[in-house]
């Protein structure tokens, strides 16, 4: 089973639907072998099931007989794995960890690899700029 071949085939189905592959990997659950495809999209169960069946039909010959296909969306608090993903989230709410600040913040902008964030400390608004390379972890967050 060649994951790169499968990934390209899946992309050919998902790209016209504006659905992005977040990750694709093999895993084991007990004795079951599973090929998991995580999608970066907002899909309801019915739409996801249709996409799943279309993908399965298209890659069935490339998927080893002892593997199951699992597809799901990555979720609302997904990790932002690179600067490009961070830039696509400008205007959104994030959770980040760095030496300068750890916590939730609004991502106002990204300029020259520097994140411009705003947040509140004890009810007072604060703004901060942090170089992307100084961030240990960043993910989308939900603001309540």
ZAKE-443775 format. One record per residue: residue number from 0; residue in three letters; y, x, z of N, C-alpha, C in turn. Coordinates in steps of 0.02 Angstrom, whole numbers. Each point is the difference from the previous one (the first is absolute). Layout:
BEGIN
pake resi=NUM | resn=Ala | n.c2=Y | n.c1=X | n.c3=Z | ca.c2=Y | ca.c1=X | ca.c3=Z | c.c2=Y | c.c1=X | c.c3=Z
...
//
This chain:
BEGIN
pake resi=0 | resn=Unk | n.c2=-59 | n.c1=43 | n.c3=0 | ca.c2=59 | ca.c1=-43 | ca.c3=0 | c.c2=62 | c.c1=45 | c.c3=0
pake resi=1 | resn=Unk | n.c2=43 | n.c1=-10 | n.c3=-48 | ca.c2=61 | ca.c1=39 | ca.c3=-6 | c.c2=60 | c.c1=-42 | c.c3=21
pake resi=2 | resn=Unk | n.c2=27 | n.c1=15 | n.c3=58 | ca.c2=55 | ca.c1=-40 | ca.c3=27 | c.c2=62 | c.c1=4 | c.c3=-45
pake resi=3 | resn=Unk | n.c2=12 | n.c1=57 | n.c3=-32 | ca.c2=59 | ca.c1=6 | ca.c3=-44 | c.c2=-6 | c.c1=-47 | c.c3=-60
pake resi=4 | resn=Unk | n.c2=-59 | n.c1=-5 | n.c3=-28 | ca.c2=-11 | ca.c1=-47 | ca.c3=-57 | c.c2=11 | c.c1=-71 | c.c3=24
pake resi=5 | resn=Unk | n.c2=-28 | n.c1=-16 | n.c3=58 | ca.c2=9 | ca.c1=-68 | ca.c3=27 | c.c2=73 | c.c1=-14 | c.c3=14
pake resi=6 | resn=Unk | n.c2=34 | n.c1=49 | n.c3=29 | ca.c2=72 | ca.c1=-10 | ca.c3=16 | c.c2=40 | c.c1=-15 | c.c3=-63
pake resi=7 | resn=Unk | n.c2=-13 | n.c1=36 | n.c3=-53 | ca.c2=37 | ca.c1=-12 | ca.c3=-63 | c.c2=-15 | c.c1=-69 | c.c3=-29
pake resi=8 | resn=Unk | n.c2=-62 | n.c1=-21 | n.c3=5 | ca.c2=-19 | ca.c1=-66 | ca.c3=-25 | c.c2=34 | c.c1=-55 | c.c3=43
pake resi=9 | resn=Unk | n.c2=0 | n.c1=10 | n.c3=65 | ca.c2=31 | ca.c1=-49 | ca.c3=44 | c.c2=75 | c.c1=-3 | c.c3=-13
pake resi=10 | resn=Unk | n.c2=31 | n.c1=58 | n.c3=-9 | ca.c2=72 | ca.c1=2 | ca.c3=-15 | c.c2=16 | c.c1=-39 | c.c3=-64
pake resi=11 | resn=Unk | n.c2=-44 | n.c1=3 | n.c3=-49 | ca.c2=13 | ca.c1=-35 | ca.c3=-63 | c.c2=0 | c.c1=-77 | c.c3=10
pake resi=12 | resn=Unk | n.c2=-35 | n.c1=-23 | n.c3=51 | ca.c2=1 | ca.c1=-71 | ca.c3=16 | c.c2=60 | c.c1=-18 | c.c3=44
pake resi=13 | resn=Unk | n.c2=15 | n.c1=44 | n.c3=48 | ca.c2=52 | ca.c1=-16 | ca.c3=50 | c.c2=71 | c.c1=12 | c.c3=-24
pake resi=14 | resn=Unk | n.c2=10 | n.c1=51 | n.c3=-41 | ca.c2=68 | ca.c1=16 | ca.c3=-23 | c.c2=36 | c.c1=-59 | c.c3=-33
pake resi=15 | resn=Unk | n.c2=-31 | n.c1=-36 | n.c3=-45 | ca.c2=34 | ca.c1=-58 | ca.c3=-30 | c.c2=17 | c.c1=-55 | c.c3=51
pake resi=16 | resn=Unk | n.c2=-35 | n.c1=0 | n.c3=57 | ca.c2=12 | ca.c1=-50 | ca.c3=52 | c.c2=50 | c.c1=26 | c.c3=52
pake resi=17 | resn=Unk | n.c2=28 | n.c1=60 | n.c3=-11 | ca.c2=46 | ca.c1=33 | ca.c3=48 | c.c2=-32 | c.c1=8 | c.c3=69
pake resi=18 | resn=Unk | n.c2=-64 | n.c1=18 | n.c3=0 | ca.c2=-36 | ca.c1=14 | ca.c3=62 | c.c2=-15 | c.c1=75 | c.c3=1
pake resi=19 | resn=Unk | n.c2=16 | n.c1=32 | n.c3=55 | ca.c2=-8 | ca.c1=73 | ca.c3=6 | c.c2=-61 | c.c1=15 | c.c3=43
pake resi=20 | resn=Unk | n.c2=-39 | n.c1=49 | n.c3=-21 | ca.c2=-55 | ca.c1=25 | ca.c3=41 | c.c2=30 | c.c1=46 | c.c3=53
pake resi=21 | resn=Unk | n.c2=-10 | n.c1=-19 | n.c3=63 | ca.c2=24 | ca.c1=41 | ca.c3=56 | c.c2=-49 | c.c1=57 | c.c3=14
pake resi=22 | resn=Unk | n.c2=-65 | n.c1=-17 | n.c3=-2 | ca.c2=-51 | ca.c1=50 | ca.c3=13 | c.c2=-67 | c.c1=-25 | c.c3=-27
pake resi=23 | resn=Unk | n.c2=-43 | n.c1=46 | n.c3=-15 | ca.c2=-68 | ca.c1=-17 | ca.c3=-21 | c.c2=-46 | c.c1=53 | c.c3=31
pake resi=24 | resn=Unk | n.c2=-53 | n.c1=-22 | n.c3=34 | ca.c2=-44 | ca.c1=48 | ca.c3=33 | c.c2=-69 | c.c1=-31 | c.c3=12
pake resi=25 | resn=Unk | n.c2=-47 | n.c1=45 | n.c3=13 | ca.c2=-69 | ca.c1=-20 | ca.c3=16 | c.c2=-7 | c.c1=1 | c.c3=76
pake resi=26 | resn=Unk | n.c2=-40 | n.c1=-47 | n.c3=25 | ca.c2=-14 | ca.c1=0 | ca.c3=72 | c.c2=-69 | c.c1=-29 | c.c3=12
pake resi=27 | resn=Unk | n.c2=-25 | n.c1=10 | n.c3=61 | ca.c2=-64 | ca.c1=-28 | ca.c3=20 | c.c2=11 | c.c1=-45 | c.c3=61
pake resi=28 | resn=Unk | n.c2=-32 | n.c1=-58 | n.c3=-1 | ca.c2=-1 | ca.c1=-44 | ca.c3=58 | c.c2=-73 | c.c1=-13 | c.c3=15
pake resi=29 | resn=Unk | n.c2=-25 | n.c1=33 | n.c3=50 | ca.c2=-72 | ca.c1=-3 | ca.c3=13 | c.c2=-36 | c.c1=32 | c.c3=-58
pake resi=30 | resn=Unk | n.c2=-44 | n.c1=-38 | n.c3=-32 | ca.c2=-37 | ca.c1=26 | ca.c3=-57 | c.c2=33 | c.c1=-18 | c.c3=-66
pake resi=31 | resn=Unk | n.c2=52 | n.c1=-41 | n.c3=3 | ca.c2=33 | ca.c1=-23 | ca.c3=-61 | c.c2=50 | c.c1=52 | c.c3=-26
pake resi=32 | resn=Unk | n.c2=-1 | n.c1=11 | n.c3=-65 | ca.c2=48 | ca.c1=44 | ca.c3=-33 | c.c2=53 | c.c1=-44 | c.c3=-33
pake resi=33 | resn=Unk | n.c2=63 | n.c1=17 | n.c3=12 | ca.c2=54 | ca.c1=-44 | ca.c3=-23 | c.c2=53 | c.c1=42 | c.c3=-36
pake resi=34 | resn=Unk | n.c2=22 | n.c1=-26 | n.c3=-57 | ca.c2=58 | ca.c1=28 | ca.c3=-33 | c.c2=58 | c.c1=-46 | c.c3=18
pake resi=35 | resn=Unk | n.c2=49 | n.c1=27 | n.c3=37 | ca.c2=56 | ca.c1=-40 | ca.c3=23 | c.c2=61 | c.c1=15 | c.c3=-42
pake resi=36 | resn=Unk | n.c2=33 | n.c1=-52 | n.c3=-23 | ca.c2=63 | ca.c1=6 | ca.c3=-37 | c.c2=53 | c.c1=-38 | c.c3=39
pake resi=37 | resn=Unk | n.c2=51 | n.c1=37 | n.c3=23 | ca.c2=55 | ca.c1=-31 | ca.c3=37 | c.c2=58 | c.c1=-10 | c.c3=-48
pake resi=38 | resn=Unk | n.c2=28 | n.c1=-60 | n.c3=-1 | ca.c2=54 | ca.c1=-17 | ca.c3=-45 | c.c2=66 | c.c1=-5 | c.c3=38
pake resi=39 | resn=Unk | n.c2=52 | n.c1=25 | n.c3=-32 | ca.c2=67 | ca.c1=-6 | ca.c3=28 | c.c2=34 | c.c1=-60 | c.c3=-33
pake resi=40 | resn=Unk | n.c2=-15 | n.c1=-59 | n.c3=26 | ca.c2=26 | ca.c1=-62 | ca.c3=-29 | c.c2=-6 | c.c1=-55 | c.c3=52
pake resi=41 | resn=Unk | n.c2=38 | n.c1=-52 | n.c3=-11 | ca.c2=-5 | ca.c1=-60 | ca.c3=41 | c.c2=-39 | c.c1=-52 | c.c3=-40
pake resi=42 | resn=Unk | n.c2=-62 | n.c1=-10 | n.c3=20 | ca.c2=-44 | ca.c1=-46 | ca.c3=-36 | c.c2=-32 | c.c1=-48 | c.c3=50
pake resi=43 | resn=Unk | n.c2=-4 | n.c1=-64 | n.c3=-20 | ca.c2=-37 | ca.c1=-47 | ca.c3=42 | c.c2=-75 | c.c1=9 | c.c3=-15
pake resi=44 | resn=Unk | n.c2=-40 | n.c1=-32 | n.c3=41 | ca.c2=-73 | ca.c1=9 | ca.c3=-5 | c.c2=-26 | c.c1=-20 | c.c3=-70
pake resi=45 | resn=Unk | n.c2=24 | n.c1=-55 | n.c3=-27 | ca.c2=-25 | ca.c1=-24 | ca.c3=-65 | c.c2=17 | c.c1=50 | c.c3=-56
pake resi=46 | resn=Unk | n.c2=61 | n.c1=26 | n.c3=1 | ca.c2=21 | ca.c1=48 | ca.c3=-52 | c.c2=-40 | c.c1=65 | c.c3=7
pake resi=47 | resn=Unk | n.c2=-8 | n.c1=23 | n.c3=62 | ca.c2=-38 | ca.c1=62 | ca.c3=12 | c.c2=-72 | c.c1=-9 | c.c3=-24
pake resi=48 | resn=Unk | n.c2=-30 | n.c1=-58 | n.c3=12 | ca.c2=-69 | ca.c1=-12 | ca.c3=-22 | c.c2=-6 | c.c1=3 | c.c3=-76
pake resi=49 | resn=Unk | n.c2=49 | n.c1=-29 | n.c3=-36 | ca.c2=-1 | ca.c1=2 | ca.c3=-73 | c.c2=6 | c.c1=72 | c.c3=-26
pake resi=50 | resn=Unk | n.c2=46 | n.c1=38 | n.c3=31 | ca.c2=8 | ca.c1=71 | ca.c3=-20 | c.c2=-64 | c.c1=38 | c.c3=15
pake resi=51 | resn=Unk | n.c2=-29 | n.c1=-12 | n.c3=58 | ca.c2=-62 | ca.c1=34 | ca.c3=20 | c.c2=-55 | c.c1=-12 | c.c3=-51
pake resi=52 | resn=Unk | n.c2=-9 | n.c1=-63 | n.c3=-21 | ca.c2=-53 | ca.c1=-16 | ca.c3=-48 | c.c2=14 | c.c1=31 | c.c3=-69
pake resi=53 | resn=Unk | n.c2=63 | n.c1=0 | n.c3=-20 | ca.c2=18 | ca.c1=31 | ca.c3=-64 | c.c2=-15 | c.c1=75 | c.c3=1
pake resi=54 | resn=Unk | n.c2=19 | n.c1=32 | n.c3=54 | ca.c2=-12 | ca.c1=72 | ca.c3=7 | c.c2=-75 | c.c1=14 | c.c3=2
pake resi=55 | resn=Unk | n.c2=-37 | n.c1=-38 | n.c3=40 | ca.c2=-72 | ca.c1=10 | ca.c3=6 | c.c2=-35 | c.c1=-8 | c.c3=-68
pake resi=56 | resn=Unk | n.c2=19 | n.c1=-51 | n.c3=-38 | ca.c2=-29 | ca.c1=-9 | ca.c3=-66 | c.c2=13 | c.c1=60 | c.c3=-45
pake resi=57 | resn=Unk | n.c2=60 | n.c1=29 | n.c3=5 | ca.c2=20 | ca.c1=55 | ca.c3=-44 | c.c2=-32 | c.c1=67 | c.c3=19
pake resi=58 | resn=Unk | n.c2=-10 | n.c1=11 | n.c3=65 | ca.c2=-26 | ca.c1=66 | ca.c3=22 | c.c2=-74 | c.c1=-3 | c.c3=19
pake resi=59 | resn=Unk | n.c2=-32 | n.c1=-56 | n.c3=-8 | ca.c2=-69 | ca.c1=-9 | ca.c3=23 | c.c2=-47 | c.c1=54 | c.c3=-26
pake resi=60 | resn=Unk | n.c2=7 | n.c1=20 | n.c3=-62 | ca.c2=-44 | ca.c1=52 | ca.c3=-28 | c.c2=15 | c.c1=69 | c.c3=28
pake resi=61 | resn=Unk | n.c2=62 | n.c1=11 | n.c3=26 | ca.c2=19 | ca.c1=64 | ca.c3=29 | c.c2=-16 | c.c1=6 | c.c3=74
pake resi=62 | resn=Unk | n.c2=-11 | n.c1=-57 | n.c3=32 | ca.c2=-13 | ca.c1=-2 | ca.c3=72 | c.c2=-75 | c.c1=9 | c.c3=11
pake resi=63 | resn=Unk | n.c2=-18 | n.c1=49 | n.c3=41 | ca.c2=-71 | ca.c1=11 | ca.c3=15 | c.c2=-31 | c.c1=-63 | c.c3=27
pake resi=64 | resn=Unk | n.c2=-64 | n.c1=-10 | n.c3=-16 | ca.c2=-35 | ca.c1=-62 | ca.c3=19 | c.c2=-2 | c.c1=-12 | c.c3=75
pake resi=65 | resn=Unk | n.c2=1 | n.c1=54 | n.c3=40 | ca.c2=-5 | ca.c1=-8 | ca.c3=72 | c.c2=68 | c.c1=-5 | c.c3=35
pake resi=66 | resn=Unk | n.c2=53 | n.c1=-12 | n.c3=-39 | ca.c2=68 | ca.c1=-6 | ca.c3=28 | c.c2=25 | c.c1=-72 | c.c3=-6
pake resi=67 | resn=Unk | n.c2=38 | n.c1=-20 | n.c3=50 | ca.c2=36 | ca.c1=-63 | ca.c3=-1 | c.c2=74 | c.c1=16 | c.c3=-13
pake resi=68 | resn=Unk | n.c2=35 | n.c1=-46 | n.c3=-31 | ca.c2=72 | ca.c1=7 | ca.c3=-10 | c.c2=37 | c.c1=-41 | c.c3=52
pake resi=69 | resn=Unk | n.c2=47 | n.c1=32 | n.c3=34 | ca.c2=42 | ca.c1=-34 | ca.c3=48 | c.c2=73 | c.c1=10 | c.c3=-21
pake resi=70 | resn=Unk | n.c2=37 | n.c1=-55 | n.c3=-5 | ca.c2=71 | ca.c1=4 | ca.c3=-17 | c.c2=40 | c.c1=-37 | c.c3=53
pake resi=71 | resn=Unk | n.c2=56 | n.c1=30 | n.c3=19 | ca.c2=45 | ca.c1=-35 | ca.c3=46 | c.c2=70 | c.c1=29 | c.c3=-8
pake resi=72 | resn=Unk | n.c2=48 | n.c1=-34 | n.c3=29 | ca.c2=68 | ca.c1=26 | ca.c3=-1 | c.c2=8 | c.c1=46 | c.c3=60
pake resi=73 | resn=Unk | n.c2=47 | n.c1=45 | n.c3=-6 | ca.c2=8 | ca.c1=52 | ca.c3=50 | c.c2=31 | c.c1=-27 | c.c3=65
pake resi=74 | resn=Unk | n.c2=38 | n.c1=-53 | n.c3=-3 | ca.c2=30 | ca.c1=-30 | ca.c3=60 | c.c2=74 | c.c1=15 | c.c3=5
pake resi=75 | resn=Unk | n.c2=31 | n.c1=-36 | n.c3=44 | ca.c2=73 | ca.c1=2 | ca.c3=5 | c.c2=26 | c.c1=63 | c.c3=32
pake resi=76 | resn=Unk | n.c2=-39 | n.c1=31 | n.c3=44 | ca.c2=23 | ca.c1=61 | ca.c3=34 | c.c2=-33 | c.c1=62 | c.c3=-30
pake resi=77 | resn=Unk | n.c2=2 | n.c1=5 | n.c3=-65 | ca.c2=-33 | ca.c1=55 | ca.c3=-34 | c.c2=39 | c.c1=65 | c.c3=10
pake resi=78 | resn=Unk | n.c2=-37 | n.c1=54 | n.c3=1 | ca.c2=30 | ca.c1=67 | ca.c3=5 | c.c2=36 | c.c1=15 | c.c3=-65
pake resi=79 | resn=Unk | n.c2=59 | n.c1=30 | n.c3=5 | ca.c2=37 | ca.c1=24 | ca.c3=-58 | c.c2=-18 | c.c1=73 | c.c3=-8
pake resi=80 | resn=Unk | n.c2=-41 | n.c1=15 | n.c3=-48 | ca.c2=-34 | ca.c1=66 | ca.c3=-4 | c.c2=40 | c.c1=54 | c.c3=-34
pake resi=81 | resn=Unk | n.c2=53 | n.c1=-17 | n.c3=-36 | ca.c2=39 | ca.c1=51 | ca.c3=-34 | c.c2=72 | c.c1=-25 | c.c3=-9
pake resi=82 | resn=Unk | n.c2=43 | n.c1=44 | n.c3=-23 | ca.c2=71 | ca.c1=-17 | ca.c3=-6 | c.c2=12 | c.c1=-57 | c.c3=-49
pake resi=83 | resn=Unk | n.c2=-39 | n.c1=-3 | n.c3=-53 | ca.c2=7 | ca.c1=-54 | ca.c3=-48 | c.c2=-13 | c.c1=-68 | c.c3=32
pake resi=84 | resn=Unk | n.c2=-52 | n.c1=-5 | n.c3=41 | ca.c2=-15 | ca.c1=-63 | ca.c3=35 | c.c2=56 | c.c1=-16 | c.c3=49
pake resi=85 | resn=Unk | n.c2=27 | n.c1=50 | n.c3=33 | ca.c2=56 | ca.c1=-11 | ca.c3=47 | c.c2=61 | c.c1=-26 | c.c3=-38
pake resi=86 | resn=Unk | n.c2=15 | n.c1=30 | n.c3=-58 | ca.c2=58 | ca.c1=-22 | ca.c3=-39 | c.c2=-7 | c.c1=-72 | c.c3=-23
pake resi=87 | resn=Unk | n.c2=-60 | n.c1=-22 | n.c3=-16 | ca.c2=-12 | ca.c1=-69 | ca.c3=-21 | c.c2=11 | c.c1=-49 | c.c3=58
pake resi=88 | resn=Unk | n.c2=2 | n.c1=25 | n.c3=61 | ca.c2=8 | ca.c1=-43 | ca.c3=59 | c.c2=72 | c.c1=-1 | c.c3=28
pake resi=89 | resn=Unk | n.c2=47 | n.c1=30 | n.c3=-36 | ca.c2=70 | ca.c1=-1 | ca.c3=23 | c.c2=23 | c.c1=-72 | c.c3=10
pake resi=90 | resn=Unk | n.c2=33 | n.c1=-11 | n.c3=57 | ca.c2=21 | ca.c1=-68 | ca.c3=18 | c.c2=-50 | c.c1=-34 | c.c3=46
pake resi=91 | resn=Unk | n.c2=-58 | n.c1=30 | n.c3=8 | ca.c2=-52 | ca.c1=-29 | ca.c3=42 | c.c2=-1 | c.c1=28 | c.c3=70
pake resi=92 | resn=Unk | n.c2=-45 | n.c1=-25 | n.c3=40 | ca.c2=-8 | ca.c1=20 | ca.c3=69 | c.c2=-59 | c.c1=48 | c.c3=4
pake resi=93 | resn=Unk | n.c2=7 | n.c1=54 | n.c3=37 | ca.c2=-53 | ca.c1=51 | ca.c3=5 | c.c2=-11 | c.c1=20 | c.c3=73
pake resi=94 | resn=Unk | n.c2=-58 | n.c1=29 | n.c3=11 | ca.c2=-14 | ca.c1=35 | ca.c3=62 | c.c2=-10 | c.c1=72 | c.c3=-20
pake resi=95 | resn=Unk | n.c2=34 | n.c1=47 | n.c3=35 | ca.c2=-8 | ca.c1=70 | ca.c3=-17 | c.c2=-5 | c.c1=43 | c.c3=62
pake resi=96 | resn=Unk | n.c2=-30 | n.c1=58 | n.c3=-10 | ca.c2=-7 | ca.c1=50 | ca.c3=54 | c.c2=27 | c.c1=66 | c.c3=-24
pake resi=97 | resn=Unk | n.c2=48 | n.c1=26 | n.c3=37 | ca.c2=29 | ca.c1=66 | ca.c3=-14 | c.c2=26 | c.c1=29 | c.c3=65
pake resi=98 | resn=Unk | n.c2=21 | n.c1=62 | n.c3=-1 | ca.c2=29 | ca.c1=30 | ca.c3=61 | c.c2=67 | c.c1=-33 | c.c3=17
pake resi=99 | resn=Unk | n.c2=37 | n.c1=-21 | n.c3=-52 | ca.c2=66 | ca.c1=-29 | ca.c3=11 | c.c2=-3 | c.c1=-72 | c.c3=26
pake resi=100 | resn=Unk | n.c2=-50 | n.c1=-38 | n.c3=-22 | ca.c2=-5 | ca.c1=-71 | ca.c3=19 | c.c2=-71 | c.c1=-25 | c.c3=-12
pake resi=101 | resn=Unk | n.c2=-25 | n.c1=-40 | n.c3=46 | ca.c2=-64 | ca.c1=-34 | ca.c3=-8 | c.c2=12 | c.c1=-73 | c.c3=17
pake resi=102 | resn=Unk | n.c2=-16 | n.c1=-44 | n.c3=-47 | ca.c2=7 | ca.c1=-71 | ca.c3=12 | c.c2=13 | c.c1=-38 | c.c3=-64
pake resi=103 | resn=Unk | n.c2=20 | n.c1=-64 | n.c3=8 | ca.c2=15 | ca.c1=-43 | ca.c3=-57 | c.c2=72 | c.c1=8 | c.c3=-22
pake resi=104 | resn=Unk | n.c2=12 | n.c1=-6 | n.c3=-65 | ca.c2=68 | ca.c1=8 | ca.c3=-27 | c.c2=4 | c.c1=-34 | c.c3=-68
pake resi=105 | resn=Unk | n.c2=60 | n.c1=-13 | n.c3=-20 | ca.c2=12 | ca.c1=-24 | ca.c3=-69 | c.c2=12 | c.c1=61 | c.c3=-44
pake resi=106 | resn=Unk | n.c2=-35 | n.c1=3 | n.c3=-55 | ca.c2=9 | ca.c1=55 | ca.c3=-48 | c.c2=57 | c.c1=-20 | c.c3=-47
pake resi=107 | resn=Unk | n.c2=58 | n.c1=29 | n.c3=11 | ca.c2=60 | ca.c1=-19 | ca.c3=-39 | c.c2=3 | c.c1=33 | c.c3=-68
pake resi=108 | resn=Unk | n.c2=-23 | n.c1=63 | n.c3=-3 | ca.c2=4 | ca.c1=37 | ca.c3=-64 | c.c2=-41 | c.c1=64 | c.c3=5
pake resi=109 | resn=Unk | n.c2=-14 | n.c1=28 | n.c3=-58 | ca.c2=-31 | ca.c1=67 | ca.c3=-5 | c.c2=42 | c.c1=39 | c.c3=-49
pake resi=110 | resn=Unk | n.c2=32 | n.c1=53 | n.c3=24 | ca.c2=44 | ca.c1=41 | ca.c3=-42 | c.c2=-21 | c.c1=73 | c.c3=8
pake resi=111 | resn=Unk | n.c2=-17 | n.c1=32 | n.c3=-55 | ca.c2=-20 | ca.c1=70 | ca.c3=0 | c.c2=-53 | c.c1=15 | c.c3=54
pake resi=112 | resn=Unk | n.c2=-54 | n.c1=-38 | n.c3=-1 | ca.c2=-56 | ca.c1=8 | ca.c3=47 | c.c2=19 | c.c1=-10 | c.c3=73
pake resi=113 | resn=Unk | n.c2=55 | n.c1=-35 | n.c3=12 | ca.c2=22 | ca.c1=-14 | ca.c3=68 | c.c2=2 | c.c1=-76 | c.c3=10
pake resi=114 | resn=Unk | n.c2=-35 | n.c1=-23 | n.c3=51 | ca.c2=-2 | ca.c1=-71 | ca.c3=16 | c.c2=59 | c.c1=-19 | c.c3=43
pake resi=115 | resn=Unk | n.c2=35 | n.c1=-52 | n.c3=-19 | ca.c2=55 | ca.c1=-27 | ca.c3=39 | c.c2=-25 | c.c1=-63 | c.c3=34
pake resi=116 | resn=Unk | n.c2=-4 | n.c1=1 | n.c3=66 | ca.c2=-27 | ca.c1=-56 | ca.c3=37 | c.c2=51 | c.c1=-26 | c.c3=50
pake resi=117 | resn=Unk | n.c2=-11 | n.c1=-62 | n.c3=21 | ca.c2=40 | ca.c1=-29 | ca.c3=54 | c.c2=-46 | c.c1=-37 | c.c3=47
pake resi=118 | resn=Unk | n.c2=18 | n.c1=0 | n.c3=64 | ca.c2=-41 | ca.c1=-30 | ca.c3=52 | c.c2=44 | c.c1=-15 | c.c3=60
pake resi=119 | resn=Unk | n.c2=-28 | n.c1=-31 | n.c3=51 | ca.c2=37 | ca.c1=-15 | ca.c3=61 | c.c2=-32 | c.c1=35 | c.c3=59
pake resi=120 | resn=Unk | n.c2=42 | n.c1=29 | n.c3=43 | ca.c2=-22 | ca.c1=28 | ca.c3=64 | c.c2=39 | c.c1=-36 | c.c3=54
pake resi=121 | resn=Unk | n.c2=-35 | n.c1=-35 | n.c3=44 | ca.c2=31 | ca.c1=-39 | ca.c3=54 | c.c2=55 | c.c1=-46 | c.c3=-27
pake resi=122 | resn=Unk | n.c2=-15 | n.c1=-32 | n.c3=-57 | ca.c2=46 | ca.c1=-49 | ca.c3=-29 | c.c2=57 | c.c1=29 | c.c3=-40
pake resi=123 | resn=Unk | n.c2=4 | n.c1=66 | n.c3=-4 | ca.c2=54 | ca.c1=33 | ca.c3=-37 | c.c2=-26 | c.c1=26 | c.c3=-67
pake resi=124 | resn=Unk | n.c2=36 | n.c1=-15 | n.c3=-55 | ca.c2=-22 | ca.c1=24 | ca.c3=-66 | c.c2=8 | c.c1=76 | c.c3=-7
pake resi=125 | resn=Unk | n.c2=-50 | n.c1=30 | n.c3=-30 | ca.c2=0 | ca.c1=72 | ca.c3=-13 | c.c2=-19 | c.c1=12 | c.c3=-72
pake resi=126 | resn=Unk | n.c2=25 | n.c1=54 | n.c3=-28 | ca.c2=-19 | ca.c1=21 | ca.c3=-68 | c.c2=-21 | c.c1=73 | c.c3=4
pake resi=127 | resn=Unk | n.c2=-47 | n.c1=18 | n.c3=-44 | ca.c2=-27 | ca.c1=68 | ca.c3=1 | c.c2=-25 | c.c1=18 | c.c3=-69
pake resi=128 | resn=Unk | n.c2=5 | n.c1=64 | n.c3=-17 | ca.c2=-28 | ca.c1=26 | ca.c3=-62 | c.c2=-55 | c.c1=50 | c.c3=19
pake resi=129 | resn=Unk | n.c2=-59 | n.c1=-9 | n.c3=-31 | ca.c2=-57 | ca.c1=44 | ca.c3=14 | c.c2=-28 | c.c1=24 | c.c3=-66
pake resi=130 | resn=Unk | n.c2=-10 | n.c1=65 | n.c3=-6 | ca.c2=-32 | ca.c1=28 | ca.c3=-59 | c.c2=-73 | c.c1=-26 | c.c3=-4
pake resi=131 | resn=Unk | n.c2=-20 | n.c1=-18 | n.c3=-61 | ca.c2=-68 | ca.c1=-27 | ca.c3=-9 | c.c2=-53 | c.c1=48 | c.c3=26
pake resi=132 | resn=Unk | n.c2=9 | n.c1=64 | n.c3=-11 | ca.c2=-51 | ca.c1=49 | ca.c3=21 | c.c2=-5 | c.c1=5 | c.c3=76
pake resi=133 | resn=Unk | n.c2=48 | n.c1=-27 | n.c3=38 | ca.c2=-2 | ca.c1=1 | ca.c3=73 | c.c2=-33 | c.c1=-62 | c.c3=30
pake resi=134 | resn=Unk | n.c2=-23 | n.c1=-45 | n.c3=-43 | ca.c2=-32 | ca.c1=-61 | ca.c3=24 | c.c2=-76 | c.c1=11 | c.c3=2
pake resi=135 | resn=Unk | n.c2=-28 | n.c1=-11 | n.c3=59 | ca.c2=-72 | ca.c1=9 | ca.c3=8 | c.c2=-39 | c.c1=-60 | c.c3=-27
pake resi=136 | resn=Unk | n.c2=29 | n.c1=-59 | n.c3=8 | ca.c2=-34 | ca.c1=-62 | ca.c3=-21 | c.c2=52 | c.c1=-54 | c.c3=-12
pake resi=137 | resn=Unk | n.c2=-12 | n.c1=-40 | n.c3=-53 | ca.c2=43 | ca.c1=-57 | ca.c3=-13 | c.c2=-40 | c.c1=-56 | c.c3=-32
pake resi=138 | resn=Unk | n.c2=13 | n.c1=-61 | n.c3=21 | ca.c2=-34 | ca.c1=-59 | ca.c3=-27 | c.c2=48 | c.c1=-58 | c.c3=-3
pake resi=139 | resn=Unk | n.c2=-18 | n.c1=-50 | n.c3=-39 | ca.c2=39 | ca.c1=-62 | ca.c3=0 | c.c2=-9 | c.c1=-32 | c.c3=68
pake resi=140 | resn=Unk | n.c2=49 | n.c1=-39 | n.c3=21 | ca.c2=-4 | ca.c1=-34 | ca.c3=64 | c.c2=24 | c.c1=-72 | c.c3=-8
pake resi=141 | resn=Unk | n.c2=-18 | n.c1=-41 | n.c3=49 | ca.c2=21 | ca.c1=-70 | ca.c3=0 | c.c2=54 | c.c1=-7 | c.c3=53
pake resi=142 | resn=Unk | n.c2=55 | n.c1=-30 | n.c3=-19 | ca.c2=55 | ca.c1=-11 | ca.c3=48 | c.c2=-6 | c.c1=-71 | c.c3=28
pake resi=143 | resn=Unk | n.c2=-4 | n.c1=-4 | n.c3=66 | ca.c2=-6 | ca.c1=-65 | ca.c3=34 | c.c2=67 | c.c1=-24 | c.c3=24
//
